C-alpha cells in the first residue's frame, strides 16, 4: 500500500468515536434487556415456573441467526447471545443485593463482543 492510500489519523479517530457511540448504545440496550429479563424472572417466580427455558433460548438463537446478515459469524453470534442469556438467567435467580455481581458478567460479554468485532476489522 502506498503512503497516499493509507488512512489518515483523523479517519481512525472518527472511526473510534463511532465505535464509542455504538458501545454506549449497546450498553444501554443490554441494561434495558436485563431489566426486562428481571421482570420476567419475577413473573416466573410468582407463577411457580422455572427460570431456565431451553426451548425459548433455542428459539431466540434461531431467530437471531435468521436475521443476521454479517459480518458477524454465526458461531460468534451464538456465543454472544448465549452469554447474554446466561447473565440474564443468573440475574433472575439472584437476590437484588447480589445483582451488581452479574453486571460484571454482562460487561464481560460486552467486551467479548467487541473483541470479536475488532479481530474482524
Phi and psi restraints in degrees (value plus and minus 20) as a CYANA .aco file:
   2 UNK   PHI     -94.0   -54.0
   2 UNK   PSI     136.0   176.0
   3 UNK   PHI     -77.4   -37.4
   3 UNK   PSI     -60.4   -20.4
   4 UNK   PHI     -90.4   -50.4
   4 UNK   PSI     -36.4     3.6
   5 UNK   PHI    -107.1   -67.1
   5 UNK   PSI     -32.7     7.3
   6 UNK   PHI     -97.1   -57.1
   6 UNK   PSI     129.1   169.1
   7 UNK   PHI     -86.1   -46.1
   7 UNK   PSI     129.1   169.1
   8 UNK   PHI     -98.6   -58.6
   8 UNK   PSI     136.9   176.9
   9 UNK   PHI     -78.0   -38.0
   9 UNK   PSI     -54.1   -14.1
  10 UNK   PHI     -83.6   -43.6
  10 UNK   PSI     -56.6   -16.6
  11 UNK   PHI     -83.4   -43.4
  11 UNK   PSI     -60.6   -20.6
  12 UNK   PHI     -85.0   -45.0
  12 UNK   PSI     -63.9   -23.9
  13 UNK   PHI     -81.0   -41.0
  13 UNK   PSI     -64.5   -24.5
  14 UNK   PHI     -81.4   -41.4
  14 UNK   PSI     -63.3   -23.3
  15 UNK   PHI     -83.8   -43.8
  15 UNK   PSI     -61.2   -21.2
  16 UNK   PHI     -86.2   -46.2
  16 UNK   PSI     -57.6   -17.6
  17 UNK   PHI     -84.0   -44.0
  17 UNK   PSI     -59.4   -19.4
  18 UNK   PHI     -83.9   -43.9
  18 UNK   PSI     -63.1   -23.1
  19 UNK   PHI     -80.0   -40.0
  19 UNK   PSI     -62.6   -22.6
  20 UNK   PHI     -80.5   -40.5
  20 UNK   PSI     -60.2   -20.2
  21 UNK   PHI     -85.5   -45.5
  21 UNK   PSI     -61.2   -21.2
  22 UNK   PHI     -85.9   -45.9
  22 UNK   PSI     -61.1   -21.1
  23 UNK   PHI     -76.2   -36.2
  23 UNK   PSI     -64.8   -24.8
  24 UNK   PHI     -81.7   -41.7
  24 UNK   PSI     -64.0   -24.0
  25 UNK   PHI     -82.8   -42.8
  25 UNK   PSI     -64.0   -24.0
  26 UNK   PHI     -82.4   -42.4
  26 UNK   PSI     -63.1   -23.1
  27 UNK   PHI     -81.1   -41.1
  27 UNK   PSI     -63.7   -23.7
  28 UNK   PHI     -80.9   -40.9
  28 UNK   PSI     -65.4   -25.4
  29 UNK   PHI     -86.9   -46.9
  29 UNK   PSI     -58.3   -18.3
  30 UNK   PHI     -84.1   -44.1
  30 UNK   PSI     -61.7   -21.7
  31 UNK   PHI     -87.0   -47.0
  31 UNK   PSI     -58.5   -18.5
  32 UNK   PHI     -83.5   -43.5
  32 UNK   PSI     -62.6   -22.6
  33 UNK   PHI     -82.3   -42.3
  33 UNK   PSI     -64.3   -24.3
  34 UNK   PHI     -84.0   -44.0
  34 UNK   PSI     -61.1   -21.1
  35 UNK   PHI     -79.8   -39.8
  35 UNK   PSI     -62.1   -22.1
  36 UNK   PHI     -87.2   -47.2
  36 UNK   PSI     -61.8   -21.8
  37 UNK   PHI     -81.0   -41.0
  37 UNK   PSI     -57.3   -17.3
  38 UNK   PHI     -84.6   -44.6
  38 UNK   PSI     -60.5   -20.5
  39 UNK   PHI     -82.3   -42.3
  39 UNK   PSI     -62.4   -22.4
  40 UNK   PHI     -81.9   -41.9
  40 UNK   PSI     -61.7   -21.7
  41 UNK   PHI     -80.2   -40.2
  41 UNK   PSI     -62.5   -22.5
  42 UNK   PHI     -82.3   -42.3
  42 UNK   PSI     -63.8   -23.8
  43 UNK   PHI     -82.2   -42.2
  43 UNK   PSI     -62.6   -22.6
  44 UNK   PHI     -83.0   -43.0
  44 UNK   PSI     -61.6   -21.6
  45 UNK   PHI     -83.0   -43.0
  45 UNK   PSI     -62.8   -22.8
  46 UNK   PHI     -81.3   -41.3
  46 UNK   PSI     -55.4   -15.4
  47 UNK   PHI    -108.7   -68.7
  47 UNK   PSI     -24.2    15.8
  48 UNK   PHI      56.6    96.6
  48 UNK   PSI       2.4    42.4
  49 UNK   PHI    -112.2   -72.2
  49 UNK   PSI     135.5   175.5
  50 UNK   PHI     -92.8   -52.8
  50 UNK   PSI     128.3   168.3
  51 UNK   PHI     -88.0   -48.0
  51 UNK   PSI     -66.1   -26.1
  52 UNK   PHI    -102.2   -62.2
  52 UNK   PSI     104.4   144.4
  53 UNK   PHI    -148.0  -108.0
  53 UNK   PSI      69.8   109.8
  54 UNK   PHI     -79.2   -39.2
  54 UNK   PSI     -52.5   -12.5
  55 UNK   PHI     -84.5   -44.5
  55 UNK   PSI     -63.6   -23.6
  56 UNK   PHI     -82.4   -42.4
  56 UNK   PSI     -64.9   -24.9
  57 UNK   PHI     -84.9   -44.9
  57 UNK   PSI     -58.5   -18.5
  58 UNK   PHI     -82.9   -42.9
  58 UNK   PSI     -62.7   -22.7
  59 UNK   PHI     -82.6   -42.6
  59 UNK   PSI     -61.2   -21.2
  60 UNK   PHI     -80.9   -40.9
  60 UNK   PSI     -67.1   -27.1
  61 UNK   PHI     -83.7   -43.7
  61 UNK   PSI     -59.8   -19.8
  62 UNK   PHI     -83.5   -43.5
  62 UNK   PSI     -64.0   -24.0
  63 UNK   PHI     -82.2   -42.2
  63 UNK   PSI     -64.3   -24.3
  64 UNK   PHI     -85.3   -45.3
  64 UNK   PSI     -59.8   -19.8
  65 UNK   PHI     -79.8   -39.8
  65 UNK   PSI     -61.4   -21.4
  66 UNK   PHI     -85.8   -45.8
  66 UNK   PSI     -57.2   -17.2
  67 UNK   PHI     -99.2   -59.2
  67 UNK   PSI     -43.7    -3.7
  68 UNK   PHI     -87.7   -47.7
  68 UNK   PSI     104.6   144.6
  69 UNK   PHI    -131.5   -91.5
  69 UNK   PSI     -11.3    28.7
  70 UNK   PHI      61.4   101.4
  70 UNK   PSI     151.6   191.6
  71 UNK   PHI    -100.8   -60.8
  71 UNK   PSI     -17.8    22.2
  72 UNK   PHI     -85.9   -45.9
  72 UNK   PSI     102.9   142.9
  73 UNK   PHI     -90.8   -50.8
  73 UNK   PSI     130.8   170.8
  74 UNK   PHI     -76.5   -36.5
  74 UNK   PSI     -64.0   -24.0
  75 UNK   PHI     -84.9   -44.9
  75 UNK   PSI     -55.5   -15.5
  76 UNK   PHI     -92.6   -52.6
  76 UNK   PSI     -59.9   -19.9
  77 UNK   PHI     -77.1   -37.1
  77 UNK   PSI     -65.8   -25.8
  78 UNK   PHI     -82.8   -42.8
  78 UNK   PSI     -64.3   -24.3
  79 UNK   PHI     -81.1   -41.1
  79 UNK   PSI     -65.5   -25.5
  80 UNK   PHI     -81.8   -41.8
  80 UNK   PSI     -71.0   -31.0
  81 UNK   PHI     -95.0   -55.0
  81 UNK   PSI     -49.5    -9.5
  82 UNK   PHI     -83.8   -43.8
  82 UNK   PSI     -61.7   -21.7
  83 UNK   PHI     -82.8   -42.8
  83 UNK   PSI     -64.9   -24.9
  84 UNK   PHI     -80.2   -40.2
  84 UNK   PSI     -64.1   -24.1
  85 UNK   PHI     -86.6   -46.6
  85 UNK   PSI     -57.7   -17.7
  86 UNK   PHI     -82.6   -42.6
  86 UNK   PSI     -64.8   -24.8
  87 UNK   PHI     -80.9   -40.9
  87 UNK   PSI     -65.3   -25.3
  88 UNK   PHI     -83.3   -43.3
  88 UNK   PSI     -62.7   -22.7
  89 UNK   PHI     -83.2   -43.2
  89 UNK   PSI     -64.8   -24.8
  90 UNK   PHI     -79.6   -39.6
  90 UNK   PSI     -63.4   -23.4
  91 UNK   PHI     -84.8   -44.8
  91 UNK   PSI     -56.2   -16.2
  92 UNK   PHI     -84.0   -44.0
  92 UNK   PSI     -51.3   -11.3
  93 UNK   PHI    -104.3   -64.3
  93 UNK   PSI     -38.9     1.1
  94 UNK   PHI    -106.6   -66.6
  94 UNK   PSI     134.7   174.7
  95 UNK   PHI     -95.4   -55.4
  95 UNK   PSI     137.9   177.9
  96 UNK   PHI     -76.9   -36.9
  96 UNK   PSI     -48.9    -8.9
  97 UNK   PHI     -84.7   -44.7
  97 UNK   PSI     -49.4    -9.4
  98 UNK   PHI    -121.2   -81.2
  98 UNK   PSI     -15.5    24.5
  99 UNK   PHI     -80.6   -40.6
  99 UNK   PSI     -55.3   -15.3
 100 UNK   PHI     -80.9   -40.9
 100 UNK   PSI     -49.6    -9.6
 101 UNK   PHI     -82.2   -42.2
 101 UNK   PSI     -58.0   -18.0
 102 UNK   PHI     -92.1   -52.1
 102 UNK   PSI     -43.6    -3.6
 103 UNK   PHI     -83.6   -43.6
 103 UNK   PSI     -51.6   -11.6
 104 UNK   PHI     -81.1   -41.1
 104 UNK   PSI     -62.6   -22.6
 105 UNK   PHI     -81.4   -41.4
 105 UNK   PSI     -61.2   -21.2
 106 UNK   PHI     -82.9   -42.9
 106 UNK   PSI     -62.5   -22.5
 107 UNK   PHI     -86.6   -46.6
 107 UNK   PSI     -56.1   -16.1
 108 UNK   PHI     -82.9   -42.9
 108 UNK   PSI     -60.4   -20.4
 109 UNK   PHI     -83.1   -43.1
 109 UNK   PSI     -61.1   -21.1
 110 UNK   PHI     -80.1   -40.1
 110 UNK   PSI     -67.4   -27.4
 111 UNK   PHI     -86.5   -46.5
 111 UNK   PSI     -58.4   -18.4
 112 UNK   PHI     -79.1   -39.1
 112 UNK   PSI     -64.2   -24.2
 113 UNK   PHI     -77.1   -37.1
 113 UNK   PSI     -66.3   -26.3
 114 UNK   PHI     -94.4   -54.4
 114 UNK   PSI     -48.4    -8.4
 115 UNK   PHI     -84.3   -44.3
 115 UNK   PSI     -60.6   -20.6
 116 UNK   PHI     -81.8   -41.8
 116 UNK   PSI     -65.5   -25.5
 117 UNK   PHI     -85.5   -45.5
 117 UNK   PSI     -61.4   -21.4
 118 UNK   PHI     -79.8   -39.8
 118 UNK   PSI     -59.2   -19.2
 119 UNK   PHI     -85.1   -45.1
 119 UNK   PSI     -44.0    -4.0
 120 UNK   PHI    -108.6   -68.6
 120 UNK   PSI     -37.1     2.9
